[in-house]
Amino acid sequence: MIASTDDTSKDEPKKKILLIEDEQALSNILKERLLDSGYDVKIAIQGEEGWQKTKKEKPDLVLLDILLPRLDGFVYLKRLRTHKSFNQIPVIILSNLGEDIDLDKGKELGAVDYLVKSNHTLDAILDRINKVLTA
């Protein structure tokens, strides 16, 4: 068998996504879907754990819930944006909080997108992630 010389995707490192989500079932579903799509996925179930993994893993994108134990998503995002080593990491908020005040706060703190969980399918979430990481 002759190997194709024009397939460079195997040489590129996988994009790393940090999923900070305390809902175990959703976390597992998202992780499997992202892995199937070729991403390297790290998971944190608490905000503070997410911050520690951000420093360790240096993800290409963070998928962030807001209602988290030990450090809520807004505090995490504010911390991320004020840290010079991580302030350029794109963050997509994925939350059940869907009030305008929450969306506005997420955008003001620097989230590139704010998705309300109940309004988006897994395909739609994956599509947003792909668009952010290929922009």
Backbone as a chain_set.jsonl record, in Angstrom:
{"seq": "MIASTDDTSKDEPKKKILLIEDEQALSNILKERLLDSGYDVKIAIQGEEGWQKTKKEKPDLVLLDILLPRLDGFVYLKRLRTHKSFNQIPVIILSNLGEDIDLDKGKELGAVDYLVKSNHTLDAILDRINKVLTA", "coords": {"N": [[0.834, -1.173, 0.0], [0.531, 2.205, -0.812], [1.364, 5.159, 0.774], [-0.473, 8.142, 1.103], [0.706, 11.306, 0.148], [-0.378, 13.759, 0.431], [-1.912, 14.08, 2.68], [-1.962, 15.894, 5.341], [-3.173, 16.197, 7.741], [-2.783, 14.275, 9.69], [-0.348, 14.877, 10.746], [-0.709, 17.202, 12.123], [-1.114, 18.555, 15.36], [-3.729, 17.599, 17.622], [-6.442, 19.772, 18.334], [-6.958, 21.144, 21.522], [-9.52, 20.934, 23.84], [-10.956, 22.279, 26.702], [-13.377, 21.247, 28.769], [-15.503, 22.558, 31.011], [-17.671, 21.552, 33.141], [-20.237, 20.615, 35.309], [-22.307, 18.827, 35.193], [-22.568, 15.553, 34.925], [-23.641, 13.656, 33.001], [-24.099, 15.216, 30.67], [-21.514, 16.146, 30.294], [-20.119, 13.761, 29.701], [-21.37, 12.993, 27.28], [-20.779, 15.179, 25.604], [-17.986, 15.04, 25.665], [-17.457, 12.545, 24.384], [-18.506, 13.089, 21.841], [-16.872, 15.198, 20.998], [-14.357, 13.942, 21.041], [-14.801, 12.031, 19.032], [-14.871, 13.767, 16.936], [-12.281, 14.434, 16.589], [-10.919, 15.974, 18.451], [-8.805, 16.727, 21.278], [-9.736, 16.194, 24.5], [-10.226, 17.582, 27.654], [-11.524, 17.409, 30.944], [-13.18, 19.216, 33.505], [-14.896, 19.385, 36.584], [-15.466, 21.295, 38.396], [-15.203, 24.816, 38.968], [-12.74, 25.826, 40.026], [-11.074, 23.63, 39.642], [-11.153, 23.64, 36.882], [-9.729, 26.007, 36.382], [-7.168, 25.295, 37.307], [-6.595, 23.226, 35.497], [-6.583, 24.689, 33.163], [-4.244, 26.179, 33.437], [-2.384, 24.1, 33.446], [-2.889, 22.562, 31.092], [-3.211, 24.365, 28.956], [-5.387, 24.975, 26.968], [-6.844, 25.051, 23.617], [-9.351, 25.982, 23.367], [-12.044, 26.812, 25.543], [-14.886, 25.332, 26.843], [-17.465, 26.371, 28.653], [-19.417, 26.104, 31.545], [-21.695, 28.035, 33.572], [-22.892, 27.893, 36.155], [-21.229, 26.574, 38.523], [-19.563, 24.539, 40.986], [-17.352, 25.771, 43.569], [-16.058, 27.776, 42.06], [-17.524, 30.038, 40.143], [-18.58, 30.192, 36.659], [-18.479, 32.815, 35.553], [-16.651, 34.127, 37.231], [-14.416, 32.53, 36.752], [-14.039, 33.139, 34.005], [-13.503, 35.888, 34.107], [-11.105, 35.822, 35.536], [-9.53, 34.409, 33.715], [-9.42, 36.203, 31.549], [-7.957, 38.285, 32.614], [-5.45, 37.316, 32.912], [-2.334, 37.272, 31.522], [-1.149, 35.123, 30.136], [-3.201, 33.517, 29.302], [-5.288, 34.982, 28.268], [-6.083, 35.102, 25.615], [-7.342, 32.778, 24.933], [-10.064, 31.319, 23.387], [-13.415, 31.319, 24.611], [-16.358, 29.538, 24.915], [-19.425, 29.904, 26.253], [-21.565, 27.61, 27.741], [-24.532, 27.177, 28.97], [-27.324, 26.861, 31.268], [-28.377, 29.21, 32.029], [-30.161, 31.733, 30.659], [-30.961, 34.354, 30.502], [-31.069, 37.761, 29.354], [-29.351, 39.438, 30.791], [-27.409, 37.663, 31.707], [-26.307, 36.695, 29.303], [-25.305, 39.101, 28.276], [-23.408, 39.712, 30.269], [-21.615, 37.557, 29.991], [-20.616, 38.038, 27.396], [-19.485, 40.588, 27.796], [-17.416, 39.901, 29.501], [-15.771, 38.604, 27.787], [-16.386, 36.217, 26.412], [-16.545, 34.315, 23.422], [-18.813, 33.28, 22.41], [-22.159, 32.483, 23.457], [-24.049, 29.969, 24.493], [-27.22, 28.67, 25.104], [-28.021, 25.829, 26.801], [-30.445, 24.331, 26.444], [-31.347, 25.252, 24.034], [-29.75, 24.379, 21.961], [-28.525, 21.839, 19.846], [-26.342, 18.935, 19.989], [-24.961, 18.844, 17.571], [-25.119, 21.531, 16.753], [-23.652, 22.784, 18.769], [-21.137, 21.615, 18.36], [-20.659, 22.59, 15.788], [-20.36, 25.353, 16.313], [-18.043, 25.28, 17.879], [-16.198, 24.254, 16.01], [-16.2, 26.368, 14.149], [-15.11, 28.484, 15.666], [-12.557, 27.48, 16.229], [-11.422, 27.272, 13.728], [-11.328, 29.763, 12.747]], "CA": [[0.0, 0.0, 0.0], [1.287, 3.448, -0.916], [0.791, 6.21, 1.629], [-0.763, 9.416, 0.454], [1.619, 12.351, 0.598], [-1.065, 15.031, 0.585], [-2.698, 14.078, 3.91], [-1.154, 16.506, 6.395], [-3.941, 16.304, 8.98], [-2.25, 13.357, 10.688], [0.833, 15.482, 11.323], [-1.097, 18.34, 12.933], [-1.587, 18.154, 16.694], [-5.156, 17.787, 17.856], [-6.823, 20.935, 19.13], [-7.324, 20.742, 22.88], [-10.687, 21.608, 24.406], [-11.213, 22.069, 28.116], [-14.803, 21.29, 29.061], [-15.735, 22.782, 32.438], [-19.104, 21.231, 33.237], [-20.467, 19.758, 36.477], [-23.356, 17.856, 34.903], [-21.812, 14.39, 34.45], [-24.197, 13.056, 31.778], [-23.807, 16.114, 29.549], [-20.066, 16.149, 30.136], [-19.73, 12.526, 29.005], [-21.87, 13.041, 25.901], [-19.967, 16.16, 24.875], [-16.62, 14.522, 25.525], [-17.449, 11.52, 23.33], [-18.743, 13.735, 20.544], [-15.666, 15.958, 20.654], [-13.31, 12.961, 20.722], [-15.143, 11.489, 17.712], [-14.604, 14.818, 15.947], [-10.841, 14.608, 16.457], [-10.347, 16.883, 19.438], [-8.275, 16.242, 22.545], [-10.681, 16.771, 25.452], [-9.963, 17.518, 29.09], [-12.748, 17.746, 31.659], [-13.166, 19.663, 34.9], [-16.275, 19.44, 37.064], [-15.565, 22.452, 39.281], [-14.536, 25.981, 38.397], [-11.336, 25.905, 40.445], [-10.384, 22.556, 38.925], [-11.011, 24.139, 35.515], [-8.638, 26.983, 36.358], [-5.911, 24.555, 37.434], [-6.363, 22.52, 34.233], [-6.235, 25.704, 32.162], [-2.814, 26.479, 33.605], [-1.598, 22.905, 33.115], [-3.138, 22.047, 29.738], [-3.196, 25.443, 27.964], [-6.285, 24.532, 25.901], [-7.097, 25.908, 22.46], [-10.693, 26.515, 23.552], [-12.723, 26.393, 26.767], [-16.338, 25.237, 26.809], [-17.628, 26.74, 30.058], [-20.704, 26.273, 32.214], [-21.651, 29.16, 34.502], [-23.22, 27.445, 37.511], [-20.235, 25.564, 38.893], [-19.091, 24.597, 42.373], [-16.019, 26.241, 43.962], [-15.675, 28.983, 41.314], [-18.503, 30.042, 39.052], [-18.04, 30.432, 35.323], [-18.169, 34.229, 35.328], [-15.402, 34.422, 37.948], [-13.374, 31.854, 35.971], [-13.81, 33.89, 32.772], [-12.832, 37.142, 34.47], [-9.726, 35.461, 35.888], [-8.853, 34.04, 32.473], [-9.201, 37.403, 30.726], [-6.973, 39.181, 33.231], [-4.169, 36.604, 32.988], [-1.724, 37.503, 30.211], [-0.807, 33.886, 29.436], [-4.395, 32.787, 28.869], [-6.389, 35.876, 27.91], [-6.477, 34.961, 24.213], [-8.029, 31.499, 24.734], [-11.498, 31.54, 23.168], [-14.323, 30.664, 25.545], [-17.766, 29.446, 24.569], [-20.228, 29.588, 27.425], [-22.657, 26.661, 27.517], [-25.182, 27.283, 30.265], [-28.782, 26.911, 31.349], [-28.751, 30.606, 32.26], [-30.431, 32.306, 29.346], [-31.477, 35.716, 30.595], [-30.242, 38.746, 28.646], [-28.299, 39.945, 31.679], [-26.343, 36.656, 31.737], [-25.658, 36.727, 27.996], [-24.52, 40.34, 28.201], [-22.254, 39.599, 31.157], [-20.67, 36.64, 29.351], [-19.963, 38.725, 26.267], [-18.644, 41.651, 28.358], [-16.222, 39.287, 30.086], [-14.9, 38.135, 26.723], [-16.759, 34.962, 25.753], [-16.751, 34.485, 21.98], [-20.181, 32.853, 22.138], [-22.923, 32.107, 24.647], [-25.072, 29.041, 24.042], [-28.108, 28.157, 26.133], [-28.032, 24.378, 26.595], [-31.725, 23.817, 25.956], [-31.62, 25.79, 22.696], [-28.761, 23.94, 20.987], [-28.242, 20.409, 19.722], [-24.907, 18.623, 19.99], [-24.42, 19.255, 16.266], [-24.982, 22.99, 16.742], [-22.529, 23.105, 19.657], [-19.921, 21.218, 17.652], [-20.492, 23.531, 14.683], [-19.81, 26.594, 16.872], [-16.655, 24.999, 18.269], [-15.406, 24.156, 14.771], [-16.053, 27.718, 13.573], [-14.181, 29.26, 16.482], [-11.194, 26.952, 16.123], [-10.905, 27.41, 12.366], [-11.371, 31.185, 12.368]], "C": [[0.884, 1.244, 0.0], [0.593, 4.51, -0.077], [0.587, 7.478, 0.83], [0.168, 10.482, 1.024], [0.903, 13.671, 0.829], [-1.929, 15.092, 1.845], [-1.833, 14.595, 5.059], [-1.881, 16.555, 7.724], [-3.405, 15.38, 10.062], [-1.028, 13.937, 11.392], [0.492, 16.645, 12.252], [-1.545, 17.856, 14.314], [-3.081, 18.432, 16.829], [-5.383, 19.057, 18.667], [-7.346, 20.446, 20.475], [-8.474, 21.606, 23.391], [-10.787, 21.249, 25.876], [-12.701, 22.291, 28.333], [-14.971, 21.42, 30.571], [-17.243, 22.698, 32.651], [-19.311, 20.274, 34.407], [-21.58, 18.738, 36.269], [-22.727, 16.653, 34.194], [-22.33, 13.819, 33.133], [-23.882, 13.912, 30.556], [-22.314, 16.13, 29.25], [-19.593, 14.925, 29.349], [-20.156, 12.529, 27.542], [-21.029, 13.995, 25.061], [-18.549, 15.647, 24.644], [-16.543, 13.502, 24.399], [-17.614, 12.139, 21.949], [-17.509, 14.509, 20.076], [-14.502, 15.033, 20.306], [-13.542, 12.372, 19.333], [-14.852, 12.484, 16.597], [-13.121, 15.157, 15.85], [-10.197, 15.567, 17.431], [-9.766, 16.113, 20.617], [-9.11, 16.947, 23.612], [-10.229, 16.525, 26.885], [-11.228, 18.0, 29.786], [-12.436, 18.207, 33.073], [-14.619, 19.78, 35.339], [-16.51, 20.582, 38.055], [-14.79, 23.602, 38.649], [-13.067, 26.081, 38.76], [-10.502, 24.815, 39.773], [-10.161, 22.969, 37.469], [-9.876, 25.134, 35.387], [-7.28, 26.282, 36.428], [-5.586, 23.817, 36.13], [-6.039, 23.486, 33.104], [-4.744, 25.991, 32.231], [-1.947, 25.307, 33.166], [-1.691, 22.548, 31.631], [-3.013, 23.087, 28.626], [-4.072, 25.077, 26.748], [-6.398, 25.545, 24.764], [-8.466, 26.57, 22.556], [-11.242, 25.991, 24.872], [-14.225, 26.43, 26.508], [-16.765, 25.303, 28.271], [-19.081, 26.832, 30.493], [-20.564, 27.461, 33.164], [-21.872, 28.703, 35.939], [-22.342, 26.262, 37.881], [-19.898, 25.663, 40.372], [-17.666, 25.146, 42.451], [-15.48, 27.438, 43.2], [-16.629, 29.051, 40.137], [-17.865, 30.465, 37.732], [-17.689, 31.872, 35.042], [-16.869, 34.621, 36.021], [-14.225, 33.774, 37.214], [-13.019, 32.687, 34.738], [-13.102, 35.214, 33.06], [-11.367, 36.886, 34.801], [-8.917, 35.147, 34.625], [-8.489, 35.283, 31.666], [-8.188, 38.364, 31.324], [-5.593, 38.536, 33.367], [-3.502, 36.642, 31.618], [-1.375, 36.229, 29.446], [-2.013, 33.185, 28.827], [-5.492, 33.674, 28.303], [-6.828, 35.796, 26.448], [-7.195, 33.634, 23.928], [-9.512, 31.777, 24.506], [-12.335, 30.705, 24.136], [-15.732, 30.709, 24.967], [-18.501, 29.059, 25.841], [-21.365, 28.674, 26.985], [-23.38, 26.518, 28.849], [-26.696, 27.168, 30.153], [-29.267, 28.327, 31.612], [-28.94, 31.29, 30.914], [-31.012, 33.696, 29.357], [-30.515, 36.672, 29.877], [-29.098, 39.254, 29.504], [-27.115, 38.97, 31.744], [-25.574, 36.645, 30.418], [-24.775, 37.953, 27.864], [-23.262, 40.265, 29.061], [-21.19, 38.683, 30.558], [-19.906, 37.302, 28.224], [-19.031, 39.836, 26.772], [-17.342, 41.101, 28.941], [-15.332, 38.621, 29.04], [-15.217, 36.782, 26.119], [-16.996, 35.23, 24.266], [-18.153, 34.067, 21.569], [-20.827, 32.441, 23.444], [-24.078, 31.252, 24.155], [-25.896, 28.576, 25.235], [-28.328, 26.679, 25.824], [-29.318, 23.882, 25.949], [-32.058, 24.28, 24.533], [-30.701, 25.25, 21.611], [-28.574, 22.423, 21.017], [-26.735, 20.192, 19.829], [-24.264, 19.048, 18.675], [-24.188, 20.759, 16.216], [-23.811, 23.429, 17.621], [-21.209, 22.782, 18.97], [-19.627, 22.164, 16.488], [-19.882, 24.845, 15.178], [-18.353, 26.413, 17.264], [-15.756, 24.965, 17.035], [-15.172, 25.535, 14.16], [-15.065, 28.561, 14.347], [-12.749, 28.789, 16.283], [-10.613, 27.028, 14.719], [-10.895, 28.855, 11.891], [-9.979, 31.777, 12.298]], "O": [[1.87, 1.314, 0.733], [-0.612, 4.731, -0.203], [1.402, 7.828, -0.024], [0.387, 10.548, 2.233], [1.496, 14.609, 1.361], [-2.622, 16.088, 2.05], [-1.073, 13.843, 5.67], [-1.283, 16.914, 8.738], [-3.558, 15.677, 11.247], [-0.707, 13.534, 12.51], [1.315, 17.034, 13.08], [-2.27, 16.867, 14.424], [-3.617, 19.366, 16.234], [-4.612, 19.375, 19.572], [-8.082, 19.462, 20.552], [-8.408, 22.835, 23.375], [-10.713, 20.079, 26.254], [-13.218, 23.385, 28.108], [-14.624, 20.508, 31.322], [-17.983, 23.644, 32.38], [-18.644, 19.243, 34.494], [-21.767, 17.863, 37.114], [-22.395, 16.726, 33.011], [-21.538, 13.527, 32.237], [-23.448, 13.395, 29.527], [-21.904, 16.128, 28.089], [-18.768, 15.042, 28.442], [-19.394, 12.117, 26.668], [-20.618, 13.663, 23.949], [-17.989, 15.804, 23.559], [-15.657, 13.585, 23.549], [-16.933, 11.749, 21.0], [-17.153, 14.473, 18.899], [-13.745, 15.312, 19.377], [-12.604, 12.229, 18.548], [-14.616, 12.096, 15.453], [-12.741, 16.067, 15.112], [-9.037, 15.939, 17.254], [-10.182, 14.993, 20.913], [-9.181, 18.176, 23.624], [-9.896, 15.403, 27.267], [-11.921, 18.888, 29.289], [-11.555, 17.669, 33.745], [-15.474, 20.217, 34.569], [-17.638, 20.801, 38.497], [-13.844, 23.388, 37.892], [-12.234, 26.385, 37.906], [-9.359, 25.053, 39.383], [-9.112, 22.685, 36.891], [-9.139, 25.117, 34.401], [-6.355, 26.634, 35.697], [-4.431, 23.788, 35.707], [-5.298, 23.138, 32.184], [-4.064, 26.039, 31.206], [-0.887, 25.508, 32.574], [-0.677, 22.264, 30.993], [-2.739, 22.735, 27.479], [-3.563, 24.895, 25.642], [-6.091, 26.727, 24.925], [-8.719, 27.589, 21.912], [-10.945, 24.866, 25.273], [-14.763, 27.423, 26.02], [-16.464, 24.396, 29.047], [-19.877, 27.549, 29.887], [-19.451, 27.849, 33.52], [-21.122, 29.085, 36.837], [-22.665, 25.109, 37.594], [-19.943, 26.749, 40.949], [-16.88, 25.001, 41.515], [-14.524, 28.065, 43.655], [-16.558, 28.221, 39.23], [-16.766, 31.018, 37.699], [-16.701, 32.14, 34.36], [-16.07, 35.368, 35.457], [-13.167, 34.386, 37.067], [-11.842, 32.917, 34.457], [-12.197, 35.607, 32.324], [-10.492, 37.649, 34.392], [-7.768, 35.567, 34.49], [-7.373, 35.395, 31.16], [-7.616, 39.18, 30.602], [-4.669, 39.16, 33.887], [-4.044, 36.104, 30.653], [-1.312, 36.256, 28.217], [-1.863, 32.35, 27.934], [-6.535, 33.165, 27.894], [-7.853, 36.374, 26.086], [-7.613, 33.394, 22.795], [-10.154, 32.408, 25.346], [-12.014, 29.556, 24.437], [-16.233, 31.767, 24.584], [-18.231, 28.014, 26.433], [-22.038, 28.932, 25.987], [-22.905, 25.826, 29.749], [-27.271, 27.354, 29.081], [-30.451, 28.615, 31.437], [-28.0, 31.41, 30.128], [-31.506, 34.174, 28.335], [-29.312, 36.423, 29.804], [-27.995, 39.476, 29.004], [-25.962, 39.394, 31.825], [-24.344, 36.593, 30.409], [-23.639, 37.865, 27.4], [-22.186, 40.695, 28.645], [-20.001, 38.994, 30.611], [-18.69, 37.145, 28.11], [-17.93, 40.013, 26.251], [-16.299, 41.752, 28.881], [-14.254, 38.127, 29.37], [-14.397, 36.239, 25.379], [-17.577, 36.251, 23.898], [-18.631, 34.454, 20.502], [-20.148, 32.096, 24.411], [-24.981, 31.747, 23.48], [-25.35, 28.142, 26.25], [-28.763, 26.32, 24.73], [-29.275, 23.093, 25.005], [-32.969, 23.739, 23.906], [-30.849, 25.622, 20.447], [-28.478, 21.814, 22.083], [-25.952, 21.14, 19.768], [-23.143, 19.556, 18.669], [-23.17, 21.212, 15.693], [-23.066, 24.34, 17.259], [-20.274, 23.583, 18.996], [-18.469, 22.497, 16.235], [-18.986, 25.391, 14.534], [-17.523, 27.287, 17.013], [-14.685, 25.572, 17.02], [-14.068, 25.834, 13.704], [-14.263, 29.28, 13.751], [-11.832, 29.603, 16.179], [-9.405, 26.86, 14.551], [-10.5, 29.139, 10.76], [-9.826, 32.96, 11.995]]}, "num_chains": 1, "name": "protein.A"}
